Each structure stands twice: as C-alpha cells, then as structure tokens.
Amino acid sequence: MERSSKVSRLVQQENPGKQKEANDKTQDGKLQVKQETTDGALTDQNVMAGEALDRRNIWEPSVYYALGKESFYFAGHDISIRESIDTYGALIWPGVRPAMMPCYCTSADLVVTDVTMTLVLQAVALCQFLENNQQQVKLMDKAVLEIGAGTGLLSIVASLLGAWVTATDLPDILSNLTFNLLRNTKGRSRYTPQVAALSWGQDLERDFPYPSYHYDYVLAADVVYHHDCLEELLRTMRHFCRPGSQTTLLWANKIRFQSDLKFTERFKSSFNTALLTELPQQDVRIYKATAKE
C-alpha cells in the first residue's frame, strides 16, 4: 500500500499540468450537467406558471392554487388551508390544479369558474350555499357532523357560522385536519370544533352509537368519486340520518363516472331528497335529504 501511494504521488508530480487539466474537465462537466438540470427545472416551472396565468386570464374570477396552501374568505374571515400530500384523503388533489398559483376565493364568487377544480368546487359551493342561505339552513348552535372532511374547509365554515362541529375522516388525515380547524376557528367560533376518526361503514354502532351521537346536520362534499367504498358510504349516511333522528343531510356532488349516477339513484331511493341548488356549468348539485320514516 505504501509503495502504491508513493508511485501515485510520483505520477502526479511528474504530470501536474495534465492532472490539473483532467480535474478542470471533470469539474466543467459536473458544472455543465448541474447547469443543464437547473435550466431544465426553471424552464418547466416557467411553462407551468405560464399555463396557470393563461387559465387565470381566461377564467377570472376563479380559484387558484399553490401546492401546500389555499386561501378563502367566508363568514367574514380569511381562511388559510394547509394541504397534506402525504395521504390520499386529506388533500385537494394537486393533479387537477393549476400549478404555482396562489388560491383565493370569496363567498361572492357564486360560480367558481375554473372547471378543472372539481374536487374543491363542491366544498366551496356548499360553503357558499350555507353562508348565503342562513335562514334556510340555520347552523347556529346546531350539532353538525362532516364525513370525509379532508382538509376541513367545510367544517371551518360551519364552525364560523355558529355550529358545534365534529369533522371526521380516516385516522391518517386527522393531524392536518386538526391543524386547519384550530388555526382558522380559534377565537372566532362559538364552539371549538371536534375531530374524530371515521372509516365509512366500519364500527359505526361502537364508535358512534345512536342516540348518544345525534346530529342536526350531516355535511358531505365530494365524497362520491371513483372508489370502492360507495356501499360503505351509503351505510354511513343511513346510520347518522335514520328514521326518527330528524337529522338533515346536505350533500354536494358532481357527476363524473357511471358509478356516481348509480350511487345518486340509490341515495334518492334511501332518503327523502330535494335539490337545493345547482351549478349547471360545473354540473354540481347540492341535495337535502332526510330519512324515510
């Protein structure tokens, strides 16, 4: 080993110019690759930003998004929503969102015109309906349950409108959901919103026994999409909105798949339903439902 090291040092001493030239070429190559990578990333970002700006110019007023944070204005308050991209449920999917744009929406935007935002659109539509129709849907001092709360926008607005809210979703969702609820309701709402784990159709009688867990309203926004839990979802709705409970279910939905149509028919056959409002351009409907006696 010692002999080999000496030979290596001798070679370097005999050819210092060649060694330096080789090192310089290596460094130049690394810098060039790094620069090309950086330039490529910046180009992609510029393209994404340009596309988002085009959408903004076409669809104003609208809802714009930046991965990680969304801003809204409802019930006289700014609402800041932190997204979670770690778990399937607790997000407004970034794959259908204009990239790199700040999000801001007010209740005055009665029709949210960015039709790519189907997932947030239904929650926003129901929030707008609740705020604009407080005489029709009186949430003040009412017990409200949201199923599939996700990042919590709908539960936050219900809390700001005076309801005692329990927001539910899968266990992995609850940390981010709790953060958003407390961040946006502390010092603003009559009641501190609660958070609870609820897996549709599972252990309902054990975790939410009736009549101990009784709610005046059950809220659901965009809970019907392309998944295999529609039967469990309907079972959950029936559990909380059962005969004699006098519970009202408010459901905002957009038809996207054939399974949505089938679920809607089953929903109508299970409950007394009424169409409260409709956004024809986005094909979003808000239903009111009560149990069939």
N, C-alpha and C positions, 0 to 999 in steps of 0.2 A: 504493500500500500504506500509506504514512504517513497519507494523508488518511482512508482507510478505518478505520485504527486510532483516529484521533482521534475520528471520528464514533461509533465503538463506545464509546469511553470516555465521550463526552458523554451518550449514551443511558443508560449505566449510572449516571452521576452524577445525571441528571435523574430516574431512577426507581429509586432504591436500595431502596425498600420492596418494589416489585413484583419486582425482581431477586432479593432475599433470599427472598421468598415462593415464587418459582419454584424456587429452589435447594433450599429446605426440602422442597417437594413431591417433587422428584426424589429427594432423599435418603430421604424417608419411603417412597417407592415401592420404592427399592432395598432398604431395610431390611425392608420387608414381604415382598418376594419371597424375600429371603435367609432370613427367619424361617420363611416357609411351607415352603421347601425343607428347612431344618433340622428343622422339626417333622415333616415327612413322613418323613424318613430315620429319625428317632427312633421314629416310630410303626411303621415297617416292622421296625426292629430289635426293638422290644418284642413285636411279633406273632411274629417268628421265635423269640425267646427263650421266649415262652410255649408255642409249639408244641413246642420242644425239651424244655421242662420237662414237658409232658404226656407226651411219649414216655418220658422218664426215669421218671415215676411209674408208667407202665403196664408198662414192660419191665425194671425193675431185677431182678437185676444185668445190666449191659449194657456196651456200648462207646459212648462219647460222643466227639464230635469238635469241634474248633475248627480252622478253616481255617488251616493253617500248622504245626501241631504236634500230635503224638499221643504219649501215654504208655502204656507197657505194663510188665508185670512178669513176667519169665521167667527161669528158671535162676538164681534168687537175685539178680537185678539189675533195677534200674529201667532201662527203655529209653525213650529220647526220640527220636522220629522227626520230622525236618523234612520237610514235604511240598514238592514242587515243582509249581506250577500252570502252568509255562511250557511243558511238553512233555507230549504225550499219554500217554506210558507211565509216567512216574515220579511217580505220584500214586495216592492212593485217592480216586476221583472225588468232588469235593465236591457234585456234583449229587444224590447219593443219601445224603447225610449229614445228620443233624440239625444245624441251624445253631447256632453260637455256644455250643457246649457243650464243656467240656474232655473229652479222651478218656483213659480209664484202664481197663485190662483186666489181669487176672491169670490165671495158668495154672489157678487154682482154678475159674474160670468155664468149666466144661467145655462148656456150651452157651451160646454168645453169643446172647442173645435178641433183639437188635434186628435184625429180619429185613430192614430196609432196607439194612443194611450188607453186601450180598452180596460186594462186592469185597474188603474187608478180612477178612471172615468166613473165607474159605478159607485165607488165610495164617495167621490166628490159630488155626484148627482144626488145621492141620498143625504149627504151633509147639507147641500143647498136646499133640498126639499124640507128637511127638518127645521132649518133656520127660517125659511120663508113661509112656513105653514105652522107656526107655533100654536095657533088657535085650533087647528085641526088635529095636530099631534102634540099634546101637552105633556112634555117631558119633565116639567118642574116637579121635583120631589117624587118622581116615579122610579121604580126599580127597573133597570134596563140591563139586559144581557146581550153581548155581542158574541156571535160564534164566528170563528175564522177571522179574528181581529187583525192579524198580521202586524203591521207597523203602528196601528192604533188610531188612525185619523178619525174614523167614525166614532169611536169611543170617546176620544178627546172632545169632539164637538158636542156629543150628547152630554158629557160632563159639564161643559161650559154653558149648556142650556138648562142646567139645574138638575139633571138626573143623577141618581145613585147608580153607578155603572159597575158592572163586572165584565171585564174583557177576557175572552178565552181563546186559546189556541193550543197548538202542540207544545209539549214541555220545552223543547229546544228554542221555541220562539219567545218565551216569556221574559227573558232577560232584556232584550231590546224593546219589547213591548212595554215593560215596566218603566224603562228609562224614558221612553217617549211620553207615556202618560203622566208621570210625575213632573217631567220637565215642562209640560205645557198646561198643567192644571193646578200646580201648587200655588196657593194664594189667589186663585182665580175662580175656583168652583165651590159649590156649596158642600159637596161631599168628596172625599178622597176616593178616586176610582180603585177598584179591586182588580186583581189579576188571578186567573185560575187556569190550570191545565184542563183541557177537554179534548179528548180524541173522539171524533164523531162515532156514535153508536156503541161506545165501549164504557162499561161500568157506570152507566147513567143513573141507575137506581141506587147504586152505592155512593157515588160521589155527589149527585145532585138529586137526592130523594124528594119526591113531591109529597106533601105541600111545603116541606121545610124550605125548599128553594123554589120560590114563586116569583115570577117577574111580570110586571105590567106590559113590558115590550121586549121582544127579541128582535135584534137587528142582524141583518146578513147582507153583505155586499160582495159580489163576485165570488161566491162560494161554489158556484157551478161552473166548472171548466173541465178540461179533458183529463179526468182521473177516474179511478175505480172505486170511489167512496160515495157514490151518489145514493146508494141504498142506505148506507150509514148516516149520511146527511139527512135524508128524509126521516129516518128513525129518530134522529136528534131533534129535528123540528117538531115532530109529533110528541116527543117526551115533554118538551117545555110548553108547547101550545096544545094542551089536551082539553077534552071536554070538561067544562066546569071551571077551568082555570081563569077564564076571561082575559087570557094573555093575547096580545096582538103581535103578529109577526110582520115586520117590514122587510121586504126582500128586493134588492136592486140587482137586476140581471141583464146580461147581453147574450143573445143567441149567437153562438159561433159554430157549434157542432150539432150533429144529429142527436147526440145524447142529451144536449141541452133541451131540445124540443120534447123528447120523451120525458125528461125529468119535469119539465113545466106542466105537461099533461098530468103526470102523477101528483104533482103538487096541487093542482087545481082540483083533482078528484079527492084529495085528502082534507082540504080545508075549504071554508067559505072564502072566496078570494074576490078582490076588487082591484082594478087597475087604477092606481092613484095618479100617475103621470107617466109620460112617455117622451123620450128624446128621439124623434124619428130618424134624424140624420145619423145618429150613432146606434140606432136600434136598441136603446136601453130602456127598460121598463121597470117601474117601481110598483110592487104589489103590496097590498094589505091583506092579511089572512087571519082568520080566527078558526078555531076548531069546530068541526061539525058535531052538533050535540046528538 
